[in-house]
Amino acid sequence: MIASSTPPDKSHAARATARDKAMRVKGLGLCAGLSARPASGYIRRMEIAFHLGAHYTDQDHLVRCLMRNRASLLDEGIAVPGPGRYRQQLRQLAFEMRERETNAETQEALLDGILDEDNVDRVVFSSDNFLSMAKWAVSSSRLYHAAGERVRMLQHLFPDARLEFFMALRNPATFLPALVKNDETGSVLKQIEGSDLTALRWSATIARIAEAAPGVPITVWADEDTPLLWPEILRAVAGHSPDLVMDGWLAWYWSLVTPTSHAAMRRWFDLHPPVDDAARRRTLAALLSRFVRPEAVEADPMLPGWTDETVETLGEIYDEDLDLIAALPGVTLLEP
């Protein structure tokens, strides 16, 4: 919480409490009464996992798969609310609270307004707009220029909970064209053309997040590795037990492989459950090499003025970045 040079008087405290309650009622549609859960202990035991994107790495596959497994996850104390329950609400309140932290009552009321479940120890929130809208993902020769400020705002929402951040990264050689392809205004291309491409480093973005949120665990992975890591990513974000297999996890692959291969992949994993993560990765690599659709792995067109050398340089910087990120304190890089 932001410190004040003079102690607040009672009227100041009363106004602050009134503002908190007003936001809960007007801005979030939450109940105006006190939370039924005791203020002490509940929020401090809560783990909150924020899946931060990045844009065009997930398309909500993660949250949809976890929601499909709500019952199994709830058995382990893990809640996965639908995005419509929190994306707009958290964004609105985060901007309201950008300069100060919510109190315990507001934190618990916020969760009560989002969750239907009881006996929850961990909540998963997912949005690729937590750090910014896609059209602002590139600015001032940086990727997610305001990432540090945004995660501080998320911390202000739940200062008493135990937060974790999760994020997929993508090679700028394909990430930047994807941003441009999905931007109808042309503003993203202008930002990219005005940027030093060699300065668009994920390591700087993750370092800003780590600096803004000291002590908060950060887990990242290369989007290019997701095909081999998908079940491990689900487990890392959800925090479920190693022996729990997510129903429908193979659906992530259907856009990559031929339609006739779906039954074969299901049958293989039914008959040969992998003994560990390494065995699953080897099996996935073999199946993908056999069944992947060539058009599914084609690169997006290069941006105007780019050459093969541009793409190669960005790829080399990206590889260097991943090594730098893996060495950052408090950051875990998931790798095959």
ZATORLUM-707826 format. One record per residue (C-alpha): chain; residue number from 1; x, y, z. Coordinates in Angstrom, 2 decimals, decimal comma. Layout:
# residues N
PT unit pos       x       y       z
PT    A NUM       X       Y       Z
...
***
This chain:
# residues 336
PT unit pos       x       y       z
PT    A   1    0,00    0,00    0,00
PT    A   2    1,28    3,47   -0,83
PT    A   3    2,63    5,19    2,23
PT    A   4    1,46    8,61    3,33
PT    A   5    3,64   11,25    4,94
PT    A   6    0,88   11,98    7,48
PT    A   7   -1,39    9,50    9,26
PT    A   8   -4,88    9,39    7,73
PT    A   9   -7,65   10,79    9,89
PT    A  10  -10,88    8,95   10,61
PT    A  11  -12,79   10,79    7,91
PT    A  12  -10,19    9,77    5,33
PT    A  13  -10,47    6,13    6,40
PT    A  14  -14,25    6,31    6,26
PT    A  15  -14,16    7,75    2,74
PT    A  16  -11,75    5,03    1,63
PT    A  17  -14,04    2,32    2,99
PT    A  18  -17,02    3,94    1,29
PT    A  19  -15,16    4,07   -2,03
PT    A  20  -14,28    0,38   -1,76
PT    A  21  -17,91   -0,54   -1,10
PT    A  22  -19,13    1,71   -3,91
PT    A  23  -16,81    0,02   -6,39
PT    A  24  -17,97   -3,39   -5,26
PT    A  25  -21,59   -2,41   -5,81
PT    A  26  -21,53   -0,07   -8,79
PT    A  27  -18,49   -1,24  -10,73
PT    A  28  -18,54   -4,96  -10,10
PT    A  29  -22,08   -5,87   -9,26
PT    A  30  -20,97   -7,46   -6,01
PT    A  31  -23,03   -7,63   -2,89
PT    A  32  -22,81   -4,62   -0,62
PT    A  33  -22,76   -6,60    2,60
PT    A  34  -19,73   -7,96    4,36
PT    A  35  -18,25  -11,20    3,09
PT    A  36  -19,57  -14,26    4,88
PT    A  37  -16,07  -15,69    5,01
PT    A  38  -13,88  -14,59    7,93
PT    A  39  -11,47  -11,84    6,97
PT    A  40   -8,52  -13,44    8,72
PT    A  41   -6,82  -16,31    6,97
PT    A  42   -9,09  -16,90    3,96
PT    A  43   -7,49  -14,50    1,50
PT    A  44   -3,99  -15,19    2,82
PT    A  45   -4,40  -18,88    2,03
PT    A  46   -5,63  -18,18   -1,48
PT    A  47   -3,37  -18,81   -4,47
PT    A  48   -4,24  -16,80   -7,57
PT    A  49   -2,73  -17,78  -10,91
PT    A  50   -2,77  -15,08  -13,59
PT    A  51   -2,27  -16,36  -17,14
PT    A  52   -1,08  -13,21  -18,92
PT    A  53   -1,02  -14,25  -22,58
PT    A  54    0,80  -13,23  -24,68
PT    A  55   -1,54  -12,34  -27,51
PT    A  56   -1,89  -14,91  -30,29
PT    A  57   -0,32  -17,72  -28,30
PT    A  58   -3,38  -19,35  -26,76
PT    A  59   -6,75  -18,12  -28,08
PT    A  60   -8,35  -19,25  -24,79
PT    A  61   -7,47  -22,93  -25,27
PT    A  62   -6,03  -23,07  -21,76
PT    A  63   -9,00  -21,69  -19,89
PT    A  64  -11,46  -23,72  -21,98
PT    A  65   -9,63  -26,96  -21,24
PT    A  66   -9,46  -26,18  -17,53
PT    A  67  -13,13  -25,21  -17,45
PT    A  68  -13,97  -28,55  -19,03
PT    A  69  -12,32  -30,16  -16,01
PT    A  70  -13,89  -27,94  -13,36
PT    A  71  -15,27  -30,79  -11,28
PT    A  72  -11,97  -32,68  -11,09
PT    A  73  -10,07  -29,49  -10,33
PT    A  74  -12,53  -28,42   -7,65
PT    A  75  -11,92  -31,75   -5,92
PT    A  76   -8,38  -30,42   -5,44
PT    A  77   -9,56  -26,97   -4,32
PT    A  78   -8,93  -25,28   -7,69
PT    A  79  -11,54  -22,95   -9,22
PT    A  80  -11,60  -21,91  -12,88
PT    A  81  -14,30  -19,25  -13,32
PT    A  82  -15,56  -18,39  -16,78
PT    A  83  -13,76  -15,39  -18,32
PT    A  84  -17,02  -13,47  -18,52
PT    A  85  -17,12  -13,45  -14,73
PT    A  86  -13,92  -11,47  -14,29
PT    A  87  -12,15  -10,05  -17,34
PT    A  88  -14,01   -6,76  -17,54
PT    A  89  -14,50   -6,57  -13,79
PT    A  90  -10,84   -7,09  -12,87
PT    A  91   -9,68   -4,65  -15,54
PT    A  92  -12,09   -1,98  -14,32
PT    A  93  -11,18   -2,34  -10,66
PT    A  94   -7,46   -2,62  -11,43
PT    A  95   -7,49    0,83  -13,00
PT    A  96   -9,55    2,18  -10,11
PT    A  97   -7,01    0,80   -7,63
PT    A  98   -3,83    1,56   -9,57
PT    A  99   -2,55    3,88   -6,83
PT    A 100   -3,52    1,87   -3,75
PT    A 101   -4,35   -1,63   -2,56
PT    A 102   -7,76   -3,06   -1,84
PT    A 103   -8,56   -3,96    1,74
PT    A 104   -9,23   -7,52    2,90
PT    A 105  -12,99   -7,05    2,83
PT    A 106  -12,95   -5,89   -0,79
PT    A 107  -10,62   -8,70   -1,85
PT    A 108  -12,93  -11,31   -0,38
PT    A 109  -16,05   -9,63   -1,78
PT    A 110  -14,41   -9,53   -5,20
PT    A 111  -13,72  -13,26   -5,10
PT    A 112  -17,21  -13,95   -3,72
PT    A 113  -18,67  -12,11   -6,71
PT    A 114  -16,64  -14,18   -9,17
PT    A 115  -16,71  -17,64   -7,60
PT    A 116  -19,70  -19,89   -7,09
PT    A 117  -17,63  -22,59   -5,44
PT    A 118  -16,73  -22,97   -1,77
PT    A 119  -13,61  -24,55   -0,26
PT    A 120  -11,34  -23,04   -2,90
PT    A 121   -7,60  -22,73   -2,34
PT    A 122   -6,52  -21,65   -5,84
PT    A 123   -8,13  -19,57   -8,59
PT    A 124   -7,07  -19,35  -12,24
PT    A 125   -7,63  -16,10  -14,15
PT    A 126   -6,70  -15,96  -17,83
PT    A 127   -6,64  -13,01  -20,23
PT    A 128   -4,21  -11,92  -22,91
PT    A 129   -5,28   -8,35  -22,17
PT    A 130   -4,01   -8,30  -18,58
PT    A 131   -0,79   -6,58  -19,74
PT    A 132   -2,35   -4,49  -22,52
PT    A 133   -4,66   -4,60  -25,48
PT    A 134   -3,09   -6,19  -28,56
PT    A 135   -2,85   -2,86  -30,37
PT    A 136   -0,53   -1,57  -27,64
PT    A 137    1,65   -4,67  -27,36
PT    A 138    4,45   -2,83  -29,18
PT    A 139    5,40    0,72  -28,24
PT    A 140    8,57    2,69  -27,54
PT    A 141   10,67   -0,16  -28,98
PT    A 142    9,37   -2,47  -26,25
PT    A 143    7,10   -5,47  -25,99
PT    A 144    4,34   -4,73  -23,48
PT    A 145    5,84   -1,45  -22,40
PT    A 146    3,49   -1,13  -19,40
PT    A 147    3,91   -4,74  -18,19
PT    A 148    5,42   -3,70  -14,86
PT    A 149    2,66   -1,21  -14,11
PT    A 150   -0,02   -3,73  -15,08
PT    A 151    1,20   -6,49  -12,77
PT    A 152    1,44   -3,98   -9,92
PT    A 153   -2,21   -3,19  -10,56
PT    A 154   -3,05   -6,89  -10,34
PT    A 155   -1,14   -7,05   -7,07
PT    A 156   -3,19   -4,12   -5,77
PT    A 157   -6,34   -6,17   -6,37
PT    A 158   -5,17   -9,05   -4,17
PT    A 159   -2,31   -7,80   -1,98
PT    A 160   -2,94  -10,44    0,69
PT    A 161   -3,15  -13,47   -1,64
PT    A 162   -0,29  -15,53   -3,04
PT    A 163   -0,01  -14,62   -6,71
PT    A 164    1,70  -16,41   -9,59
PT    A 165    2,17  -15,18  -13,16
PT    A 166    2,22  -17,38  -16,26
PT    A 167    3,02  -16,31  -19,80
PT    A 168    3,73  -17,82  -23,20
PT    A 169    6,30  -16,04  -25,35
PT    A 170    6,49  -16,09  -29,15
PT    A 171    9,29  -15,50  -31,62
PT    A 172    8,98  -11,84  -32,68
PT    A 173    9,51  -12,98  -36,28
PT    A 174    6,00  -14,48  -36,14
PT    A 175    4,54  -12,55  -33,19
PT    A 176    4,85   -9,15  -34,84
PT    A 177    3,21  -10,26  -38,13
PT    A 178    0,39  -11,84  -36,10
PT    A 179   -0,21   -8,53  -34,31
PT    A 180   -0,30   -6,68  -37,63
PT    A 181   -2,54   -9,28  -39,28
PT    A 182   -5,18   -8,88  -36,58
PT    A 183   -5,03   -5,07  -36,37
PT    A 184   -7,45   -3,31  -38,69
PT    A 185   -6,30    0,19  -37,78
PT    A 186   -2,71   -0,06  -38,99
PT    A 187   -1,44    1,41  -35,71
PT    A 188    0,55   -1,71  -34,76
PT    A 189    2,49   -1,66  -38,04
PT    A 190    3,32    2,01  -37,48
PT    A 191    4,63    1,23  -33,99
PT    A 192    6,74   -1,64  -35,33
PT    A 193    8,11    0,46  -38,19
PT    A 194    9,08    3,13  -35,65
PT    A 195   10,80    0,64  -33,35
PT    A 196   14,28   -0,83  -33,20
PT    A 197   13,47   -4,48  -33,91
PT    A 198   16,55   -5,68  -32,06
PT    A 199   15,28   -3,93  -28,90
PT    A 200   11,99   -5,87  -28,85
PT    A 201   13,17   -8,38  -26,29
PT    A 202   11,04  -10,63  -24,14
PT    A 203   13,79  -10,76  -21,54
PT    A 204   13,28   -7,05  -20,90
PT    A 205    9,52   -7,55  -20,56
PT    A 206    9,89  -10,40  -18,08
PT    A 207   12,54   -8,46  -16,16
PT    A 208   10,11   -5,54  -15,79
PT    A 209    7,43   -7,89  -14,48
PT    A 210    9,87   -9,48  -12,02
PT    A 211   11,06   -6,07  -10,82
PT    A 212    7,51   -4,80  -10,34
PT    A 213    6,40   -7,93   -8,48
PT    A 214    9,33   -9,11   -6,36
PT    A 215    8,71  -12,46   -4,77
PT    A 216    5,91  -13,44   -7,16
PT    A 217    6,80  -16,65   -9,03
PT    A 218    6,82  -16,25  -12,81
PT    A 219    6,56  -19,19  -15,21
PT    A 220    7,08  -18,75  -18,95
PT    A 221    7,44  -20,96  -21,98
PT    A 222    8,11  -20,54  -25,69
PT    A 223    4,90  -20,83  -27,67
PT    A 224    6,85  -22,85  -30,21
PT    A 225    7,33  -25,51  -27,51
PT    A 226    3,65  -25,67  -26,54
PT    A 227    2,92  -28,76  -28,70
PT    A 228    5,35  -30,79  -26,58
PT    A 229    4,54  -29,09  -23,26
PT    A 230    0,76  -28,66  -23,37
PT    A 231   -0,21  -31,01  -20,50
PT    A 232    2,66  -29,62  -18,40
PT    A 233    1,46  -26,06  -19,06
PT    A 234   -2,05  -26,99  -17,95
PT    A 235   -0,67  -28,53  -14,77
PT    A 236    1,63  -25,59  -14,03
PT    A 237   -1,12  -22,99  -14,36
PT    A 238   -3,87  -24,98  -12,65
PT    A 239   -1,56  -26,36   -9,98
PT    A 240   -3,27  -29,75  -10,07
PT    A 241   -1,71  -33,01   -8,90
PT    A 242    0,65  -34,84  -11,28
PT    A 243   -1,60  -37,88  -11,57
PT    A 244   -4,65  -35,90  -12,72
PT    A 245   -5,07  -36,02  -16,50
PT    A 246   -7,13  -33,23  -18,04
PT    A 247  -10,08  -34,56  -20,00
PT    A 248   -9,97  -33,27  -23,57
PT    A 249   -6,33  -32,18  -23,45
PT    A 250   -5,72  -33,65  -26,90
PT    A 251   -8,26  -31,27  -28,46
PT    A 252   -5,53  -28,62  -28,52
PT    A 253   -3,82  -30,58  -31,31
PT    A 254   -6,78  -30,93  -33,66
PT    A 255   -5,96  -27,71  -35,51
PT    A 256   -2,42  -29,00  -36,15
PT    A 257   -3,02  -32,56  -37,30
PT    A 258   -5,08  -34,26  -40,00
PT    A 259   -8,70  -35,08  -39,07
PT    A 260   -8,12  -38,77  -39,64
PT    A 261   -5,40  -38,82  -36,97
PT    A 262   -7,62  -37,81  -34,05
PT    A 263   -8,80  -41,31  -33,25
PT    A 264   -5,30  -42,73  -33,64
PT    A 265   -3,83  -40,22  -31,18
PT    A 266   -6,58  -40,85  -28,65
PT    A 267   -6,17  -44,59  -28,96
PT    A 268   -2,40  -44,41  -28,55
PT    A 269   -2,58  -42,48  -25,29
PT    A 270   -5,41  -44,68  -24,00
PT    A 271   -3,39  -47,84  -24,64
PT    A 272    0,02  -46,42  -23,72
PT    A 273   -0,29  -43,87  -20,90
PT    A 274    3,09  -42,10  -20,58
PT    A 275    5,04  -42,92  -17,45
PT    A 276    6,34  -39,36  -17,12
PT    A 277    6,54  -36,00  -18,87
PT    A 278    9,61  -36,94  -20,89
PT    A 279    7,90  -40,05  -22,26
PT    A 280    4,83  -38,01  -23,23
PT    A 281    6,98  -35,47  -25,03
PT    A 282    8,69  -38,21  -27,04
PT    A 283    5,34  -39,70  -27,99
PT    A 284    3,91  -36,32  -28,97
PT    A 285    6,97  -35,54  -31,08
PT    A 286    6,60  -38,85  -32,93
PT    A 287    2,86  -38,46  -33,48
PT    A 288    3,15  -34,85  -34,64
PT    A 289    5,92  -35,68  -37,09
PT    A 290    3,58  -38,27  -38,59
PT    A 291    0,23  -36,48  -38,52
PT    A 292    0,87  -32,72  -38,64
PT    A 293   -0,70  -30,80  -41,52
PT    A 294    2,02  -28,93  -43,47
PT    A 295   -0,11  -25,80  -43,78
PT    A 296   -0,54  -25,70  -39,99
PT    A 297    3,13  -24,91  -39,47
PT    A 298    3,57  -22,40  -42,27
PT    A 299    4,95  -19,06  -41,09
PT    A 300    2,94  -15,87  -41,42
PT    A 301    4,01  -13,57  -44,26
PT    A 302    6,88  -11,24  -43,45
PT    A 303    6,18   -7,58  -42,79
PT    A 304    6,93   -4,95  -45,43
PT    A 305   10,66   -4,34  -45,73
PT    A 306   11,64   -7,54  -43,97
PT    A 307   14,06  -10,01  -45,49
PT    A 308   15,09  -13,55  -44,66
PT    A 309   17,96  -11,98  -42,75
PT    A 310   15,50  -10,00  -40,63
PT    A 311   13,65  -13,17  -39,68
PT    A 312   16,90  -14,98  -38,92
PT    A 313   18,18  -12,13  -36,75
PT    A 314   14,95  -11,94  -34,76
PT    A 315   15,06  -15,70  -34,24
PT    A 316   18,62  -15,55  -32,94
PT    A 317   17,73  -12,74  -30,54
PT    A 318   14,72  -14,76  -29,36
PT    A 319   16,91  -17,78  -28,60
PT    A 320   19,30  -15,55  -26,65
PT    A 321   16,35  -14,05  -24,81
PT    A 322   15,11  -17,43  -23,65
PT    A 323   18,53  -18,17  -22,15
PT    A 324   18,50  -14,80  -20,38
PT    A 325   14,98  -15,38  -19,08
PT    A 326   15,89  -18,82  -17,74
PT    A 327   18,61  -17,17  -15,64
PT    A 328   16,34  -14,51  -14,10
PT    A 329   15,76  -15,00  -10,34
PT    A 330   12,24  -16,12   -9,55
PT    A 331   11,50  -17,08  -13,16
PT    A 332   10,90  -20,65  -14,35
PT    A 333   11,25  -21,45  -18,05
PT    A 334    9,33  -24,57  -19,06
PT    A 335   11,31  -26,47  -21,68
PT    A 336   10,91  -29,80  -23,51
***
